[in-house]
Amino acid sequence: MSGPADVLGPRGYQQLRRAAETHRSDLVLRFGAEVGLRPAEMARVRPDDVTSAGDHYFLTVRGESGVTREAYLPASVEHDLRKYANTAGVDGDDPVFAVSARRLQMLVGEAADRAAETAPRLADVSSRDLRWRFAARLLDDGVPPHVVCALGGWDRLERLAPLLPDPDRDAVVEAIERTEAAPTPARLRRAITVAADVGETLAGAATGEEIERLVCERLADTEGFRFAWVAERTGDGLTPRATAGIDDARVAEQVADHGETATAAMDSHDVRVTDGRDGPTAFVPIVREDTAAGVLAIGTLGVVEDAERDLLRALGAQVGAALAAVERKRLLLADTVTELAFECTDSEAFTVGLTATLDCTLELSGVVPVGGRSLLYYLVVEGAAAGPVLSYAVEHSDIDDARLVEDYGDGALIEAVVTAAPALELVESGGRIRTLAADRGTTTIETELPGDVDLREVVDAVVETYAETTLTAKREAERSIETETGFRERLSDRLSERQATVLEAAYHSGYFEWPRGTTAEELADSLAVSSPTLHKHLRKSQQKLLTAFFTDASTEPPTALDE
């Protein structure tokens, strides 16, 4: 019952949220309008304050003198809180917002100012108005006023008087006849069930192809859904990988018709819905760590509500985690590998063009895959000054960013974010770059791929992108079994993809050297993460590295050489 006190209303609240420029600002708005927190209470929220009871979450609310109440935390807000804390590197007992209550009030005002550009009535919205929206929504849903008071921290019912107009006879009859809350919609119950079932199914899948097929089949067989297909993000487009309930030709048409919607879903890591001649279709991002690797498209029979979007978003994350897990397992358990060598003289390739233009040589000292289909190169250049090398790099169309790590006088160590390269095609096919060197316009690459990879497809992907590239050598090799490999496997089981990426980038950039070759701020900027997030991943990955080394080290006495 939106009344005079509820100046926002449902529509105004959504307009305000759309005006939030950061995850932090959006979470502040949600804490006020969906949890009922005051700015001073928001400033004291810690991740450890969240508890669960079955499928529900609660938040311990703290005042100056201790705990004041327990608030109900909607599942979607709990998800955003956890996601924000992980991204910002907030530990469980640290405040989620490391700013004052006054600053949180200002964030609400800033969002209101931006929203007012299209909705002038929102210009004066404050954190108090968010709490009125919280109370009005609960009352509209039939929550008893005394419960609303307890959840929002109001000390007496009279505080809610502006939201409680005198009921007429029809309202009295409706209230008396309403004996229980409306049941969960049938399709939402089915979505909950299928999300749980798919999660269990994925645990037993052995390959990525099996995961994608099972997800599509399970969804297409569920009442309320019509079809499902999975597409992988390749270059600037999408490549279908599995389908169910829809033919391949129609999938290709949907990719062409709704490619922008699918891309928006992947870029925003959020579910997007479009309505075409096939009816409503939800595009769910398949997120692996921090990167959307593809999209899951689901044909539905009706409007996709917010609660269902949250479930589908979680399902996309489940699929992404399962795909990452089987890929790591496949690489670790492969008995044989195929070693390929390439020679590239295509001037469009960055390393070829750099060494030809500056008449120099270079060698790749390290390469790290990072989000957004790119690689982080660490290149040792000889025979050219640092200035021209860096200038060439930052102006090249395939380099998203570059910086100087160390100046050798007649050479340099540079870091470059590479968005297109022969090596990128190989890495995305599951390969590991063993060596990469370039000498005055000719680049040689040696890579190692699992034995079960389709080699023709890999070679074609490289040659089609860089025409002046040839395969110069190919041989099968047994994967060596040695103590170092065992250690790497044990550590890989412990490290997440993101932790491994940060640790490897820190190593190659000279972060662990003394004096340091790069600062934490520079490294965080290269990886496109915040400084607290970088430090969190570094701390956790180093702890896991040392644990693997000391805990799993051999218990045999050292030899004289070891000593």
N, C-alpha and C positions, 0 to 999 in steps of 0.2 A: 504494500500500500504506500506508494510514493506520495508523500505529503509535502507541505510547505518546507519542513525541515530538511527533506531529502532533495537538495538542489541538484544533485547529480543525476539520479535516476539511472537505470541500466544503460541507456544509450550514452549518456554523458560520461559514465565511468569508462566505457569502452573507448570513447573519444580521448579521454584523458590518458588511458594506457597507451594508445597509439602515439601519443605525443611524447612518451618517455623515450629518451635517446639512448639510455644504457640499461643493462640488466639490473644494475643497482637501483636506479630510479623506478623501474617497473616493480621490483620486489618491495620497495618502500610503499608504493601505491597499493599493492596487494595485501601487505601487512595491515594497512589501515582499513581498506574497504572489505576485505574478506576474512581477516582475523580479528579486527577491532582493536588494534594496538594504537596507543598514543606514541608520539615521537620519542619521548623519554623511555618508553618501554621497548621500542624498536632498538634503541641504542644499546640495550642490555641483552639482546637476544644472542644466544650462543647455539651452535649446532647441537651440543649435548643436551640442550633444553627440550629437544624433541623426543617424545616417547610414542609408542604405538600400542594399540589394543585391537587385536585382530587386523582388520583392513583399515582401521581409522588411526589418525594421528592427533596428538595433543601437544601443546606448547606450554611450558612453564613460564609464566610471566613474572618478571621481577621488578620491584620498586626500589626505592632508595634503602629501605630497611629490610629487604629480603623478598621472598616469594609472596605475591599478592593474589594470584588466581591461576587457574589452568584454562587456557583457551583452546578451542577446537581449531585444528589446522587442516584445511582441505588438502586432499592428496596432491592436487596439481601445485599448490603453494609449497607443500613439503618438497616436491620434486624440484621446483625452481630454487628453493632455499639450498637444497643439497648441491644442486648444480652450480649455483653461484659460489658457495663455500669452497667447492673443489677447484673451480676456476681461479678464484682469488687466493687460494692457498691458506684458507682460514682453518685453523685447528679446532678440534671439538670444543675446547674450553675457552676459545677466544671470541670476542664480540664479532658478529657477522659484519657489522658496519663500524669501521674504526674512525667514526666521526661523531660530532656532538649531536644532541637532539635538535639543536637550532639548525644545523646543516641539513638534517633530514627534513625539517619543515621547509627549508629553502628549496630542496629538490622537488617537493610537491608544488610549491609556487612556480618554479621554473617550468614544470610540465604544464601547469595551468596556463601560463603565459603563451606557450607554444600552441596549446589546444585552442586558445581564444582567437587565434588567427582565422580559424574556420568556424568556431563556435564561441562567439563573444560572451555568451552567458557564463562560460566557465572561467572567466578572467580572475575572479576573486575566490576560486575554490581553495580551501585550506585542508589541513590534516583533520580538522574537526568535521568537515563535510564528508571525509572518507568514512569516519566512524558512524555518521548518520546513515550513509549508504549501507554499511555493514548491518546496522540494526534494522533498517527498512527491509532489506532483502530477507533476513531471517523471519521477521514478522509476516512478510508476504508469503513465506513458505509454511506458515502455520506454527512456527516455534513459539511456545508460550512466552509472554513478556518477562516473567521472572527468570526464565532460562537465558533470555537475551541479556538481561541485566547482569547475570552472573558471568556470562561469556565476555561481555564488553567492559566489565569493571564499573558499571554504574551502581551507585550505592542504594538507590531506591527507584521504584517503578515510576514515580512522578517525572524522573528525568526523561522518560520516553514519551511523555504526554503529547508532544508535538506530532509524534508519529502514530498516535492512537486516537483517531476521531471517534466520536460517539457512533456506535453501530446502529443501523436501521433494522427493521424487522427481518428483512431478507438475510442480512449478515448474521443475525442471531440464530436463525434457523440453520444456515449453512454451517456455523460453528458447532452447533449441537449435533448435526448429522455427521460431521467429520470425525469419525472415531479412530481413524488410523491414517498414517501418512500414505501417500500414493506409492504403490509398489514400483520397483525399479523397472523401467521400460524393457520389454522382452528383448529387443535387439541389443540393448546395452548388456543385458545378462548374457546373451550369446557371445558378444564381443569379449566379455570378461572370461568366459569359458574357453573360447578359441585362443585367446592370448596365453592362458595357462597351458592349454594342450600343446600349442606350438612350442612353447618353451621347453616342455618335457621331450617333445619329438626331436628338437634340435640337438639335445644333449647326446643322442645316439647317432647322429649323422656323421659320416666319415669324410665326405667331400663337400666342397662348396656347391657343386652342381646338385648334389642330393639335398642340401639345405634349401636351395632356391626352389627346387621342384616340390619338396614337401610343404613348404610354406604356401605356395600357390595352390596346390591341390587341397590342402586343409581349409584354406579360406574360401575357395570356390565351392566346396562342399557344404559350407555353413549357411544355414537359412538366414536370409537378410543380406547376403553378399551374392553377387552374380558372377564375377570373374576376378582373376588376379594375375598379374604378371610382374616380373622383376627385370629391371634393366640396369646394366652397369654403366657408370660414367666413364666415357672414353673420349679424350680430347675435348672438343666443344659440344659433343652430342651424347646420345644414349644408345647402347647396344643391348637389345633384349636378350635375356639369358634363360628365362623359364616362363611358361604360361600355363593357365588352366581355365577352362570355361570360355575361352575366346580364341579365335584362330590367329595365326601369325600375321596374316595380311591386315587384319583389323588392328592388331597391336602396332604394326608399323604406321598405320594411319593415326592412331592415338598419339604415338611419339611425335609425329609431324604436327598434329593439331594442338597438342597440349605440352609441347617441349618447354615453353617458357614457364608454365605452371610447375612442371616437374623440377626445373632448374631452381625456381624460387623456393620450392620445398627443401631442396638439398642445401641451398645457400643459407637459408634461415634456420635449418634444422627443426622445421616445424611442418605440421601436416597442412597441405593446401587442398582445397576441394574445387572441382570445376564441374559444370553441368553441360554436357554435349549431347549428341544424338544417341549415345549409349547410356544416357542417364547420368546421375551423379557419380563421379569418380574421385576417390581420395588418393592423393599422392603422398606417400609416407617415406621420409628420408631414411636410408639405411646407413646408420652412423657407426663408423669404426673408430674408436677413441674420439678424436675431435674432428674427424673428417667424414663427410657424407660421400660414401663410395658408390652409391647408386640409389635407386628409388623403387619402392614397392607400390604398384598401382592397384587399387581395389575398387571394383564396381559395386555400388551400394543400391539399395532399393528406396532410400529416403534421405532426408537431411542428416548430416553428420553433426551431432551435438558436441558441445565442448568436452563432456566426460568421455565420449567415445574417441574424440581426437587424442586425448591424453593416453588412452589405452593403445591406440594405434601407434602413437609416437614411441611408447615403451616397447611395442612389438618390433618396430624398426630398429631400435637399439639392441634388442635381443638378437635379431638376425645379424646385425653387424658384428656383435661380439662373437657369435658362433662362427661366422665366416673368418674372422681374424684368428680364432682358436684353431680351426682345421688347417688354415694356411701355415701357421707356425708348426703344427704337428707334422704336416706334410714335408716341410723343409728339414725338420729335425730327424725324421725317420727314414728319409730317402737313403737307400743303400748305395745307389750309384748316382753320379752327377755327369752332366755333359758340359765339357769345356768348349767354348766358342771364341774365336778370335775374329775381329772385324778391322777393316781399314777404311777410313772415311776421308775423302778429299772434297766433300761438299762444302762450299764456302758459306752456305747458310748456317752450318753448325758453328756454334760459338767458338769452340777450341780451335777449329780449323781456321776460321776467319781471323782470330786473334793472333795466332802464330804466323800466319801468312802476311798479315798487314804490318806487324811489328818486327818481323824477321827474328823470331825468338822461339824458345822451346818451353814446354810446361809439363808438369807431372801432377796427377791427382793424388794428393796425400790423404784425402778422406772424402767420403760422400755419405750424406745422411738423407734418407727420404723424409720429407716434411709434408704437412697438410696442403690441400689444394692442388694436388698433382704437380709437385715440384721437388727438386733435389737441392740440397745444400752442398755446394762444391767447396773444397779447400784446395786451392791450386798453388803450386810452387812454380813461379815463372822465372826463367833465366834468360838474360840477354836483352832485357828491356826494362826501362825505368818504371818505377811504381806509378807515376803520374799518368803516362800514356796508357798503361795497362788498365788502370781504374777507369779512365775516361772512356776507353773502348767498351769496357764491360757495362758501365751504367747507360751507355747509349744503344746497346744491342737489344733488339726486340725480344730475344729469348731470355733476357736477364731481368728479373723483377726487382732485384736490389743487389748491391755489391758494396763491399767496404775493404779497406786496407787493414790487414792484421799485423803485418811486419814489413818494413822496408829494408831490402838488402843492398841498396845502392844500384847495382846492375840487375836487380831482380826484386821479387816481392812474393809474399804470401797473401793471397786475397781470398775472401769469402764471397761467394756469389749464390744467389737464389736463382736456380735455373728452371725455367718453365717448359723448355723444349730442348731435346738433345737425344742422340742415339742411345745414350746410357739410360735415359728416362724410359724409353720403350722397353729396354731390357729389364730394368728394375720392376716395372709394372707387370712384367710377365713372370715375376718370381725369381729373377736372376740376382746374382751378387757380383758386383764389379770387383774384379781382382786387381786389374791395372788399367790405367788410362794415361796415355802420354801423347803429346803432340809436338811435331818438329816441322816448323816452317810450312804449314799448310797441309800436313798429313797427320791424322789422328789414328792411333791404334788402341783398340779396346779388347781386353780379355775378360770374359765373364763366365760364371759357373751357374748352371741351371739344374734343377731336379730332373732326374731321369725320365719322369712321366710327363714332362711338358711337351706340348706340340711344337717341335722345333721349327717346322716349316712356317707355322703361324708367327712365331717370334721373329724369324729372319725376315719374313715378308713385311712385318710391321716396321722394322728398322729401315729396310731398303725402300719401301714405298714412301716413307717420310723423308729420307735423305737418299736421293737417287744415286749419288756418287759414293756409294758404300758397298763393299764386297765382303763376303764371308771368306776368310783366308785359311781358317783351320777349324777342325772339329774332331773331338775325341771323347770317348767314354772313359770314366775314371771311377774307381772305387772310393767311396767316402772313407777317409782315414779315421781310424779309431784310436784315439790317444787321450791322454789325460787332459790336454787343453780343450779338446772337443767336448769331453764329458763335463768339464767345468762350464763351458759356454752353454751347453744344453741345460744344465741345472740352473744357471743364472737366467736363461731365457724363460724358463718356467715361472720364475719369480717376478721378472720385470714386465710391466705393461708396455705396450707399444710406445706410449708417450714418454715413459720413464727412460726407455732404451734410446729413444730419439734425442732427448735432452742430454743424457749422459755422453752419448757418442759425439754430439755436436760440441759439448764442452771440452771433450778430450782433444778433438781435432783443431779447435780454435785456440788452443793454448791456455784455456781457462785454469788448468791445474798446474801450469808451469810457474816458476818464480824467476824474475817478475812475470806477472800474468801477460799472456799475449792478447787477451781480450777481457773486458769487464763483464760483470753479470748483466748490466743494463744493455750493453751492446749485444750480448748473446740472446737476451730476452727479445730484443727488437728483431733480431734475425729470424727467430723462431715464431715471431708474431704472438707472443704470450706476455702476460704481465710479469713484472719482476717477482712479486710474491709467488706466483704460480711456478716460475722457473726455480726458485729456491726450494719450493716444496718438492718438486719432482727430483731435483738434484739430491736433496737430503734423503728422500726415500730410496732412490736408486743406489746411492752410495751405501746406505745401510744394508740393502739387499746384496750388493756386491761384496761387502765385507763379511756379511753373514755366510754367503756361499763359500767364500775363501776360507774362513776360519772354521766354520762348522763342518764343511764337507771335505776339508783337506785330509790327505792321507794320514793314517795313524802310524805308518811305518816309520822307523827311526831314519833320520837323514843320513845320506852317505857322506863320505869325507868331502866329495866335491860340493854337495849341497851346503855343507857347513862352511 
